[in-house]
Amino acid sequence: MADEVILLNFCPSVFGMRIRIALAEKGIEYEYREEDLKNKSPLLLKMNPVHKKIPVLIHNGKPVCESLIAVEYIDEVWKEKAPILPSDPYQRAQARFWADYVDKKVYAAARNVWATKGEEQEAAKKEFIEILKVLEGELGDKPYFGGETFGLTDISLIGYYCWFYAYETFGNFSIESECPKLIAWAKRCMEKESVSKSLADPHTVYDFVLGVKKRLGLE
Amino acid sequence: MADEVILLNFCPSVFGMRIRIALAEKGIEYEYREEDLKNKSPLLLKMNPVHKKIPVLIHNGKPVCESLIAVEYIDEVWKEKAPILPSDPYQRAQARFWADYVDKKVYAAARNVWATKGEEQEAAKKEFIEILKVLEGELGDKPYFGGETFGLTDISLIGYYCWFYAYETFGNFSIESECPKLIAWAKRCMEKESVSKSLADPHTVYDFVLGVKKRLGLE
C-alpha cells in the first residue's frame, strides 16, 4: 500500500511550515488541505479533538498533532533520507532543547510586536530581539544550529522568517541590524528548496496580519 | 569511565520527579543535589544559563535541561533496560502528544487551584477537573497511558499525584470522586518503586504550598 499523507494546514502558520519542510526534506508527496479557521472542517475536528488546531499530519488515516512531534514522527518513519535529528543522544537533546526554546519564547514575543502599541510595543520589540539574540548566540558561526547539517532547530525557527517583513513593518525596526548572523542563517536556509517552497510569501503574511489587526481594532 | 550522573533539583518539583523516575526505571545511580531556589548555585546557573531553572540532569559534565527532553535522553542513552518510549513511531508520537498535553495544560491549571480565591478558584477547579477528565478519557481502561507498559505519558503526569492532597485541601474538593480511574492509575503507578521513591511526601508538598501562599499574601 502506498502511503497516504494529508496535511491540514493554514498557510501563514509557522507550525504548518515545519511539517511542510520536513515532508519536503524527505521527498514525501502529500495532499495539502487549507483549512478555514473560522469554519473548521469536520475532518480537522475529528483528527485533533483535543486542541482543534492546525497543523495536523494524517498518515494512512491516523493523525499526528503538534508540529514538533509531527516532525520527529516524519523523521522516524522515513528515516533513510535526510535525517532531521542527529543520531547522538546528546546532540538530539540539544536540538530538542532549542526547538523547545523557540516554542516557549518566540511565538508569544513575536505576536506582541504587531499586536501591541506604544510603550508596550517598544517593550515587545526589545524582548523579541533579546530572544533572537539568544538564538543567534547559540548559532554562533555554524551554518546551521546543529552544525553542518540542517535539522530540527532550524526547522522549528525558519518559518518565522517569512513573518519578519510584517514584524519589521508594523514594529518599525530592523531585525537584520540587530541579528545579522541570524538573517544570514535564514538566507542560507532559504537556498534549500524544501524551505523556500514551504514558507509563505512575506506579503501574504503581512496582509494576513493586517487583517487580524483590523479585526482586533488595532489599526 | 563510569558514568557521572548528577541531578540538580528542588524536591517538590513535578518536573524533577520525572527525571528521578526515569533514572530509577533504568537503575542508574546518581548524585542528588537539592537547590535553594532563592539562592541558586553557580553550577545551576552555569548548566542552565538560558532558563536558570531546575531540574538539570548532568551526565559526564554535560547538562540536559527540560524534563521531558531529559527523560527521552535517559531512554536513548540507557536503552537496554525498561524502555520508556515505545519503538513504533506512531505510538511514540502519541506518547509525546499526551506528555506535551500535560505540560501545556496541567501545571498552570493546577497552580490556579491553590493560588486563587472565590469565583476564580471555582473556575480553576472546574478547568483542572476538565483537563484531568480528558486525560482519564485517554487512559480509559488501560493500566497505563501507553497500554500495558509504564511509559512517557505516565512519567509526565504521575508527579502531580503527590500534589493532589494540597490541591484538594486548599481547593476543598475531591479529585477521586470526579476521576476515579485516574486515581486508580496513580495508585497503580505508586506500586512501582521507581515512582514511590521519586515522589515527594504529600504533606511536604502541602507545607511548601502553604509557605508560598503566605509569601504571596493568599492566606
Contacts between the chains, C-beta under 8 A, distances in Angstrom:
chain1	res1	chain2	res2	distance
A	50	B	101	6.5
A	50	B	134	6.6
A	59	B	90	7.7
A	62	B	90	6.1
A	64	B	90	7.5
A	64	B	93	4.9
A	64	B	97	7.7
A	65	B	97	6.0
A	66	B	96	7.6
A	66	B	97	5.9
A	66	B	100	5.6
A	69	B	93	5.3
A	69	B	96	4.7
A	69	B	97	5.7
A	69	B	100	6.6
A	70	B	93	7.3
A	72	B	92	7.7
A	72	B	93	7.2
A	72	B	96	7.1
A	73	B	89	5.6
A	73	B	90	7.3
A	73	B	92	7.4
A	73	B	93	4.4
A	76	B	89	3.9
A	76	B	92	6.6
A	77	B	89	4.9
A	89	B	73	5.6
A	89	B	76	4.0
A	89	B	77	4.9
A	90	B	59	7.7
A	90	B	62	6.1
A	90	B	64	7.5
A	90	B	73	7.3
A	92	B	72	7.7
A	92	B	73	7.4
A	92	B	76	6.6
A	93	B	64	4.9
A	93	B	69	5.3
A	93	B	70	7.4
A	93	B	72	7.2
A	93	B	73	4.4
A	96	B	66	7.6
A	96	B	69	4.7
A	96	B	72	7.1
A	97	B	64	7.7
A	97	B	65	5.9
A	97	B	66	5.8
A	97	B	69	5.7
A	100	B	66	5.6
A	100	B	69	6.6
A	101	B	50	6.5
A	134	B	50	6.6
